[in-house]
Amino acid sequence: MAAIGKGLKRRGRLVIEAVSPPRRNLDAVPAPRPAADTYTAPPAPRLVDSPVFVLSSVRSGSTLLRVLLNSHSRIRAPHEMHLRTVHVHLSRDFTADAMRALHLDKDELEHVLWDRVLHLELTRSGKDVIVDKTPPNTLIWPRLRRCWPNARYILLLRHPGAVVTSLTARRADPDHEAVRAEVLDYSEKLEEARLNLDPHVITYEELTAEPEKVTRGICDHLGVPWEPGMLDYGSKDHGTFRPQLGDWSSTIKSGRIQSARSAAPDVELPPRLRELSLAWGYGD
């Protein structure tokens, strides 16, 4: 009964406040707070100062490149980490203000978390260079550059027609127009990265045809000595090959570097993809 009485009294006060005219003394009314999205936090210190990102389209041989690099005694190249899908949720109205007082915002909180994930994986491996080869990273390369100003990049290209062919063959009921659009989206971002970053550019075709030459070039770019064991990736443990974490085909599971498959003879490319193909040194 006491609880009911208190509830009725409280409800009565709320009703009176609702029907009363507004107070004239407005001095105590706080000024409106600036919107949380107007604040951009400064970069926090990074645990991993210079990570390596492989930028590529899907179906471009990035898993092969990953296992070759991961076979090096100093390079850790784990499965696809999909950092761009790891988000921070500020669940209360005041959370953004609290983070701002710490010189943080949502983006920078995510950057700190991404950096911590890389550092944890690198520490566990006992190595000193970490490589993330998640293809969708290509779609957010400007944010990667903002997160890690000292990051290094390997641009892995493949003939767009061969990418279209590979994607089409992988899907049970392919939408050919959607496949071409997806390849074009990746290709446009790759071209942006090629022109705006200072990447080490390789092609999947060269990687499979001359793996020693290409991996030596990558090692020079990363400042580590080349190791012949990199080419024998099948003798090393690279974790499970399964969907969403990279290629899981019998080709990659074979443990051997196999020749790149070319585009299907009847593959159709939109004009822009043909243009990019020529810009990357491929013929028609």
C-alpha positions as a LaTeX table, in Angstrom:
\begin{tabular}{lrrr}
\hline
Residue & $x$ (\AA) & $y$ (\AA) & $z$ (\AA) \\
\hline
Met1 & 0.00 & 0.00 & 0.00 \\
Ala2 & 2.87 & 2.36 & 0.77 \\
Ala3 & 4.36 & 1.72 & $-2.69$ \\
Ile4 & 0.98 & 2.35 & $-4.35$ \\
Gly5 & 0.59 & 5.58 & $-2.40$ \\
Lys6 & 3.99 & 6.84 & $-3.49$ \\
Gly7 & 3.22 & 5.95 & $-7.11$ \\
Leu8 & $-0.07$ & 7.90 & $-7.05$ \\
Lys9 & 1.63 & 10.95 & $-5.54$ \\
Arg10 & 4.33 & 10.86 & $-8.19$ \\
Arg11 & 1.79 & 10.52 & $-10.98$ \\
Gly12 & $-0.11$ & 13.49 & $-9.55$ \\
Arg13 & 3.03 & 15.66 & $-9.62$ \\
Leu14 & 3.70 & 14.70 & $-13.23$ \\
Val15 & 0.15 & 15.63 & $-14.24$ \\
Ile16 & 0.45 & 19.02 & $-12.55$ \\
Glu17 & 3.77 & 19.70 & $-14.31$ \\
Ala18 & 2.29 & 18.71 & $-17.65$ \\
Val19 & $-0.64$ & 21.17 & $-17.44$ \\
Ser20 & 1.31 & 24.02 & $-15.84$ \\
Pro21 & 2.57 & 26.93 & $-18.02$ \\
Pro22 & 6.30 & 26.96 & $-18.79$ \\
Arg23 & 8.58 & 28.50 & $-16.20$ \\
Arg24 & 9.75 & 32.02 & $-16.92$ \\
Asn25 & 13.17 & 31.55 & $-15.40$ \\
Leu26 & 15.10 & 30.01 & $-18.29$ \\
Asp27 & 18.57 & 30.65 & $-16.89$ \\
Ala28 & 18.78 & 27.10 & $-15.60$ \\
Val29 & 17.91 & 25.54 & $-18.97$ \\
Pro30 & 21.13 & 24.05 & $-20.38$ \\
Ala31 & 22.27 & 25.12 & $-23.82$ \\
Pro32 & 21.77 & 22.50 & $-26.53$ \\
Arg33 & 24.74 & 20.19 & $-26.85$ \\
Pro34 & 26.57 & 19.97 & $-30.16$ \\
Ala35 & 25.74 & 16.93 & $-32.22$ \\
Ala36 & 28.08 & 14.03 & $-31.52$ \\
Asp37 & 28.98 & 13.64 & $-35.20$ \\
Thr38 & 30.52 & 17.14 & $-35.36$ \\
Tyr39 & 33.52 & 16.01 & $-33.33$ \\
Thr40 & 36.46 & 14.24 & $-34.90$ \\
Ala41 & 38.87 & 12.66 & $-32.45$ \\
Pro42 & 42.63 & 12.88 & $-32.99$ \\
Pro43 & 44.40 & 9.60 & $-33.75$ \\
Ala44 & 45.35 & 7.63 & $-30.68$ \\
Pro45 & 48.76 & 5.91 & $-30.50$ \\
Arg46 & 48.87 & 2.59 & $-32.34$ \\
Leu47 & 50.26 & $-0.66$ & $-31.01$ \\
Val48 & 50.93 & $-1.77$ & $-34.60$ \\
Asp49 & 52.42 & 1.21 & $-36.38$ \\
Ser50 & 52.91 & $-0.18$ & $-39.88$ \\
Pro51 & 50.64 & $-3.14$ & $-40.70$ \\
Val52 & 50.51 & $-4.50$ & $-44.24$ \\
Phe53 & 47.28 & $-4.70$ & $-46.23$ \\
Val54 & 46.78 & $-6.73$ & $-49.38$ \\
Leu55 & 44.27 & $-4.84$ & $-51.53$ \\
Ser56 & 42.58 & $-6.99$ & $-54.15$ \\
Ser57 & 39.29 & $-8.00$ & $-55.64$ \\
Val58 & 37.62 & $-11.20$ & $-54.55$ \\
Arg59 & 38.76 & $-14.26$ & $-56.55$ \\
Ser60 & 42.17 & $-12.73$ & $-57.26$ \\
Gly61 & 44.49 & $-15.16$ & $-55.51$ \\
Ser62 & 44.76 & $-13.34$ & $-52.18$ \\
Thr63 & 44.57 & $-16.59$ & $-50.20$ \\
Leu64 & 47.51 & $-17.99$ & $-52.14$ \\
Leu65 & 49.48 & $-14.84$ & $-51.43$ \\
Arg66 & 48.49 & $-15.05$ & $-47.77$ \\
Val67 & 49.81 & $-18.58$ & $-47.26$ \\
Leu68 & 53.04 & $-17.79$ & $-49.11$ \\
Leu69 & 53.63 & $-14.81$ & $-46.82$ \\
Asn70 & 52.51 & $-16.68$ & $-43.72$ \\
Ser71 & 55.18 & $-19.30$ & $-44.50$ \\
His72 & 57.85 & $-16.67$ & $-43.75$ \\
Ser73 & 59.43 & $-16.86$ & $-40.29$ \\
Arg74 & 58.77 & $-13.16$ & $-39.62$ \\
Ile75 & 55.43 & $-12.57$ & $-41.35$ \\
Arg76 & 52.05 & $-13.38$ & $-39.82$ \\
Ala77 & 49.27 & $-13.46$ & $-42.41$ \\
Pro78 & 46.14 & $-14.89$ & $-40.75$ \\
His79 & 42.81 & $-15.71$ & $-42.36$ \\
Glu80 & 40.52 & $-12.87$ & $-43.41$ \\
Met81 & 39.80 & $-10.79$ & $-40.30$ \\
His82 & 37.01 & $-8.54$ & $-41.67$ \\
Leu83 & 37.95 & $-5.65$ & $-39.40$ \\
Arg84 & 35.56 & $-3.32$ & $-41.21$ \\
Thr85 & 32.63 & $-5.33$ & $-39.83$ \\
Val86 & 33.84 & $-4.94$ & $-36.22$ \\
His87 & 31.96 & $-1.95$ & $-34.79$ \\
Val88 & 31.61 & $-0.04$ & $-31.53$ \\
His89 & 28.11 & 0.79 & $-30.24$ \\
Leu90 & 27.67 & 3.88 & $-28.06$ \\
Ser91 & 24.53 & 2.73 & $-26.27$ \\
Arg92 & 23.57 & 5.78 & $-24.16$ \\
Asp93 & 22.98 & 9.43 & $-25.03$ \\
Phe94 & 25.86 & 10.54 & $-22.82$ \\
Thr95 & 28.36 & 7.93 & $-24.01$ \\
Ala96 & 29.61 & 10.08 & $-26.89$ \\
Asp97 & 30.23 & 12.97 & $-24.47$ \\
Ala98 & 32.12 & 10.68 & $-22.11$ \\
Met99 & 34.32 & 9.43 & $-24.97$ \\
Arg100 & 34.85 & 12.95 & $-26.26$ \\
Ala101 & 36.23 & 13.91 & $-22.84$ \\
Leu102 & 38.79 & 11.14 & $-23.48$ \\
His103 & 39.54 & 12.53 & $-26.96$ \\
Leu104 & 37.76 & 9.61 & $-28.65$ \\
Asp105 & 34.83 & 9.22 & $-31.01$ \\
Lys106 & 33.11 & 6.19 & $-32.51$ \\
Asp107 & 35.50 & 5.88 & $-35.47$ \\
Glu108 & 38.59 & 6.22 & $-33.33$ \\
Leu109 & 37.25 & 3.73 & $-30.80$ \\
Glu110 & 36.87 & 1.27 & $-33.67$ \\
His111 & 40.37 & 2.07 & $-34.88$ \\
Val112 & 41.78 & 1.38 & $-31.41$ \\
Leu113 & 39.91 & $-1.93$ & $-31.35$ \\
Trp114 & 41.12 & $-2.92$ & $-34.84$ \\
Asp115 & 44.68 & $-2.06$ & $-33.84$ \\
Arg116 & 44.37 & $-4.15$ & $-30.68$ \\
Val117 & 43.17 & $-7.16$ & $-32.70$ \\
Leu118 & 46.20 & $-6.92$ & $-35.01$ \\
His119 & 48.56 & $-6.51$ & $-32.07$ \\
Leu120 & 47.06 & $-9.49$ & $-30.26$ \\
Glu121 & 47.41 & $-11.71$ & $-33.33$ \\
Leu122 & 50.96 & $-10.52$ & $-33.95$ \\
Thr123 & 51.94 & $-11.12$ & $-30.32$ \\
Arg124 & 50.46 & $-14.62$ & $-30.33$ \\
Ser125 & 52.40 & $-15.50$ & $-33.48$ \\
Gly126 & 55.78 & $-14.37$ & $-32.17$ \\
Lys127 & 56.46 & $-12.62$ & $-35.49$ \\
Asp128 & 57.02 & $-8.93$ & $-36.20$ \\
Val129 & 55.14 & $-8.17$ & $-39.47$ \\
Ile130 & 51.39 & $-8.65$ & $-39.83$ \\
Val131 & 49.48 & $-8.83$ & $-43.11$ \\
Asp132 & 45.70 & $-8.56$ & $-43.49$ \\
Lys133 & 44.48 & $-9.79$ & $-46.84$ \\
Thr134 & 40.69 & $-9.36$ & $-46.49$ \\
Pro135 & 39.48 & $-8.34$ & $-50.01$ \\
Pro136 & 36.68 & $-6.00$ & $-48.78$ \\
Asn137 & 39.40 & $-3.88$ & $-47.16$ \\
Thr138 & 39.89 & $-2.60$ & $-50.69$ \\
Leu139 & 36.49 & $-0.91$ & $-50.48$ \\
Ile140 & 37.55 & 1.10 & $-47.39$ \\
Trp141 & 41.18 & 1.86 & $-48.19$ \\
Pro142 & 40.82 & 5.58 & $-47.27$ \\
Arg143 & 39.77 & 4.61 & $-43.77$ \\
Leu144 & 42.65 & 2.17 & $-43.44$ \\
Arg145 & 45.00 & 5.00 & $-44.35$ \\
Arg146 & 43.33 & 7.23 & $-41.76$ \\
Cys147 & 43.60 & 4.53 & $-39.10$ \\
Trp148 & 47.21 & 3.62 & $-39.89$ \\
Pro149 & 49.01 & 6.52 & $-41.62$ \\
Asn150 & 52.19 & 4.40 & $-41.81$ \\
Ala151 & 50.52 & 1.28 & $-43.22$ \\
Arg152 & 52.08 & $-0.50$ & $-46.20$ \\
Tyr153 & 50.12 & $-1.88$ & $-49.12$ \\
Ile154 & 50.43 & $-4.71$ & $-51.61$ \\
Leu155 & 48.13 & $-4.26$ & $-54.60$ \\
Leu156 & 47.22 & $-7.65$ & $-56.04$ \\
Leu157 & 45.69 & $-7.41$ & $-59.51$ \\
Arg158 & 44.09 & $-10.02$ & $-61.72$ \\
His159 & 42.60 & $-9.72$ & $-65.19$ \\
Pro160 & 39.01 & $-8.52$ & $-64.60$ \\
Gly161 & 37.71 & $-11.04$ & $-67.13$ \\
Ala162 & 39.30 & $-13.87$ & $-65.15$ \\
Val163 & 37.76 & $-12.53$ & $-61.94$ \\
Val164 & 34.33 & $-12.44$ & $-63.58$ \\
Thr165 & 34.84 & $-15.99$ & $-64.85$ \\
Ser166 & 35.92 & $-17.25$ & $-61.42$ \\
Leu167 & 33.03 & $-15.57$ & $-59.59$ \\
Thr168 & 30.52 & $-16.87$ & $-62.11$ \\
Ala169 & 31.82 & $-20.43$ & $-61.78$ \\
Arg170 & 31.77 & $-20.26$ & $-57.98$ \\
Arg171 & 28.07 & $-19.32$ & $-57.72$ \\
Ala172 & 25.25 & $-21.84$ & $-58.19$ \\
Asp173 & 22.85 & $-19.48$ & $-59.99$ \\
Pro174 & 24.96 & $-16.46$ & $-60.96$ \\
Asp175 & 23.44 & $-13.11$ & $-61.80$ \\
His176 & 25.85 & $-12.11$ & $-64.57$ \\
Glu177 & 25.04 & $-8.42$ & $-64.39$ \\
Ala178 & 25.51 & $-8.39$ & $-60.61$ \\
Val179 & 28.83 & $-10.23$ & $-60.95$ \\
Arg180 & 30.15 & $-7.66$ & $-63.44$ \\
Ala181 & 28.96 & $-4.83$ & $-61.18$ \\
Glu182 & 30.72 & $-6.36$ & $-58.17$ \\
Val183 & 33.98 & $-6.77$ & $-60.07$ \\
Leu184 & 33.70 & $-3.19$ & $-61.34$ \\
Asp185 & 33.22 & $-1.85$ & $-57.78$ \\
Tyr186 & 36.37 & $-3.62$ & $-56.62$ \\
Ser187 & 38.29 & $-2.55$ & $-59.70$ \\
Glu188 & 37.40 & 1.11 & $-59.28$ \\
Lys189 & 38.63 & 1.06 & $-55.67$ \\
Leu190 & 41.80 & $-0.75$ & $-56.71$ \\
Glu191 & 42.48 & 1.93 & $-59.28$ \\
Glu192 & 41.90 & 4.65 & $-56.68$ \\
Ala193 & 44.34 & 2.92 & $-54.34$ \\
Arg194 & 46.89 & 2.46 & $-57.12$ \\
Leu195 & 46.83 & 6.17 & $-57.90$ \\
Asn196 & 46.63 & 7.55 & $-54.35$ \\
Leu197 & 48.74 & 5.20 & $-52.27$ \\
Asp198 & 52.30 & 4.02 & $-52.82$ \\
Pro199 & 51.59 & 0.29 & $-53.09$ \\
His200 & 53.78 & $-2.56$ & $-54.20$ \\
Val201 & 51.88 & $-3.78$ & $-57.27$ \\
Ile202 & 51.85 & $-7.44$ & $-58.34$ \\
Thr203 & 49.56 & $-9.57$ & $-60.46$ \\
Tyr204 & 48.10 & $-12.98$ & $-59.74$ \\
Glu205 & 49.31 & $-14.17$ & $-63.12$ \\
Glu206 & 52.92 & $-13.21$ & $-62.29$ \\
Leu207 & 52.64 & $-14.69$ & $-58.80$ \\
Thr208 & 51.71 & $-18.11$ & $-60.13$ \\
Ala209 & 54.11 & $-18.03$ & $-63.08$ \\
Glu210 & 57.18 & $-16.67$ & $-61.23$ \\
Pro211 & 56.51 & $-17.08$ & $-57.50$ \\
Glu212 & 60.12 & $-16.70$ & $-56.42$ \\
Lys213 & 60.61 & $-13.45$ & $-58.31$ \\
Val214 & 57.34 & $-11.98$ & $-57.04$ \\
Thr215 & 57.82 & $-13.02$ & $-53.41$ \\
Arg216 & 61.39 & $-11.70$ & $-53.45$ \\
Gly217 & 60.00 & $-8.33$ & $-54.55$ \\
Ile218 & 57.45 & $-8.38$ & $-51.75$ \\
Cys219 & 60.10 & $-9.23$ & $-49.17$ \\
Asp220 & 62.24 & $-6.32$ & $-50.40$ \\
His221 & 59.21 & $-4.05$ & $-50.05$ \\
Leu222 & 58.58 & $-5.23$ & $-46.48$ \\
Gly223 & 62.24 & $-5.13$ & $-45.48$ \\
Val224 & 62.63 & $-8.82$ & $-44.65$ \\
Pro225 & 64.95 & $-11.38$ & $-46.26$ \\
Trp226 & 63.43 & $-13.79$ & $-48.74$ \\
Glu227 & 63.08 & $-17.40$ & $-47.57$ \\
Pro228 & 62.79 & $-20.36$ & $-49.98$ \\
Gly229 & 60.36 & $-22.06$ & $-47.60$ \\
Met230 & 57.76 & $-19.50$ & $-48.60$ \\
Leu231 & 57.16 & $-21.43$ & $-51.82$ \\
Asp232 & 56.48 & $-24.65$ & $-49.94$ \\
Tyr233 & 53.37 & $-23.38$ & $-48.19$ \\
Gly234 & 51.79 & $-26.83$ & $-48.09$ \\
Ser235 & 54.27 & $-27.94$ & $-45.41$ \\
Lys236 & 53.13 & $-25.20$ & $-43.00$ \\
Asp237 & 50.03 & $-24.83$ & $-40.82$ \\
His238 & 47.83 & $-21.97$ & $-42.05$ \\
Gly239 & 44.66 & $-22.84$ & $-40.20$ \\
Thr240 & 41.41 & $-24.15$ & $-41.64$ \\
Phe241 & 40.41 & $-23.22$ & $-45.17$ \\
Arg242 & 36.69 & $-22.49$ & $-45.04$ \\
Pro243 & 34.09 & $-20.02$ & $-46.40$ \\
Gln244 & 34.14 & $-16.38$ & $-45.23$ \\
Leu245 & 37.77 & $-16.73$ & $-44.14$ \\
Gly246 & 39.31 & $-16.98$ & $-47.61$ \\
Asp247 & 39.51 & $-19.48$ & $-50.47$ \\
Trp248 & 38.63 & $-23.05$ & $-49.52$ \\
Ser249 & 38.88 & $-24.72$ & $-52.93$ \\
Ser250 & 40.81 & $-27.90$ & $-53.68$ \\
Thr251 & 43.36 & $-25.73$ & $-55.50$ \\
Ile252 & 44.50 & $-23.90$ & $-52.37$ \\
Lys253 & 44.21 & $-27.06$ & $-50.25$ \\
Ser254 & 46.59 & $-28.88$ & $-52.62$ \\
Gly255 & 49.56 & $-27.08$ & $-51.05$ \\
Arg256 & 51.00 & $-26.33$ & $-54.49$ \\
Ile257 & 51.21 & $-23.14$ & $-56.53$ \\
Gln258 & 49.13 & $-23.74$ & $-59.64$ \\
Ser259 & 48.87 & $-21.73$ & $-62.86$ \\
Ala260 & 46.34 & $-18.91$ & $-62.96$ \\
Arg261 & 43.24 & $-19.64$ & $-64.97$ \\
Ser262 & 42.46 & $-17.18$ & $-67.73$ \\
Ala263 & 39.16 & $-15.52$ & $-68.59$ \\
Ala264 & 36.49 & $-17.51$ & $-70.38$ \\
Pro265 & 36.59 & $-16.81$ & $-74.13$ \\
Asp266 & 33.00 & $-15.55$ & $-74.15$ \\
Val267 & 33.20 & $-13.35$ & $-71.04$ \\
Glu268 & 31.71 & $-9.88$ & $-71.58$ \\
Leu269 & 33.19 & $-6.86$ & $-69.85$ \\
Pro270 & 31.65 & $-3.39$ & $-69.66$ \\
Pro271 & 33.73 & $-0.63$ & $-71.28$ \\
Arg272 & 35.04 & 0.68 & $-67.96$ \\
Leu273 & 36.38 & $-2.74$ & $-66.95$ \\
Arg274 & 38.11 & $-3.08$ & $-70.32$ \\
Glu275 & 39.62 & 0.37 & $-69.77$ \\
Leu276 & 40.93 & $-0.59$ & $-66.34$ \\
Ser277 & 42.24 & $-3.87$ & $-67.70$ \\
Leu278 & 44.36 & $-1.98$ & $-70.24$ \\
Ala279 & 45.54 & 0.49 & $-67.56$ \\
Trp280 & 46.83 & $-2.46$ & $-65.52$ \\
Gly281 & 48.80 & $-3.84$ & $-68.44$ \\
Tyr282 & 46.40 & $-6.50$ & $-69.64$ \\
Gly283 & 45.38 & $-6.85$ & $-73.25$ \\
Asp284 & 41.84 & $-7.44$ & $-74.46$ \\
\hline
\end{tabular}
